[in-house]
Amino acid sequence: MPSNISKSRLQKAFTEGRRSATVASAENPYDNPKLKQLWEQGRTMQIAGEIKIPIPPLEPGKRRAERTLHNPPGTKRAARPAPRPRNSPGFGGRNFRPRGRGI
């Protein structure tokens, strides 16, 4: 069965595992089993010295992979403040009539 993950995404997970080999306390940032396995494989191969080519640099503007915090099922979403009223009369809306000299 073919994977739905693009080849470039798989490659990035492997490379990210290689980058993390220098940090002993690095955590696997992926939830997907295939990406998780590739990250671990890249990390172990880099630590063992099996890969002779240097780690490719990060592309400009790209960041390292980070574990995202997901809301567990059943938790409520953070409350947003109430929206401001848009066109209420008396606050300069289209129904605003200036007081003063008679027109």
C-alpha positions, -999 to 999 in steps of 0.1 A, spaced: 0 0 0 15 34 -10 22 60 17 3 93 16 34 111 29 54 129 3 90 118 -4 103 153 6 85 150 40 100 116 46 134 129 38 130 159 61 121 136 90 152 115 84 174 145 81 158 160 113 167 128 131 203 132 120 204 168 132 191 158 166 219 133 171 241 160 186 216 166 214 213 138 239 180 149 253 162 154 220 126 142 217 110 127 186 87 155 174 65 133 151 32 116 158 30 97 125 46 62 130 64 63 96 80 97 103 88 87 139 106 56 126 126 76 100 136 102 127 149 74 149 166 57 120 184 89 110 194 96 146 208 61 152 227 60 119 242 94 125 253 85 161 268 52 148 287 71 121 272 50 92 264 81 71 295 98 56 278 127 38 274 158 58 240 168 72 223 192 47 218 227 60 183 240 68 167 259 39 165 297 45 135 306 66 128 270 77 129 259 114 137 227 131 109 202 137 91 208 170 65 188 189 32 207 187 9 208 217 -25 193 208 -56 197 229 -66 163 243 -101 152 234 -127 166 258 -109 198 267 -125 231 260 -111 256 236 -96 288 252 -123 314 255 -120 345 233 -130 379 244 -164 392 232 -163 410 198 -166 447 198 -199 461 185 -196 473 150 -222 498 141 -242 507 171 -263 539 171 -248 568 189 -212 559 184 -206 575 150 -222 548 129 -241 556 97 -271 567 118 -251 594 135 -266 629 135 -245 657 149 -262 679 175 -257 716 175 -268 742 150 -301 733 133 -300 720 99 
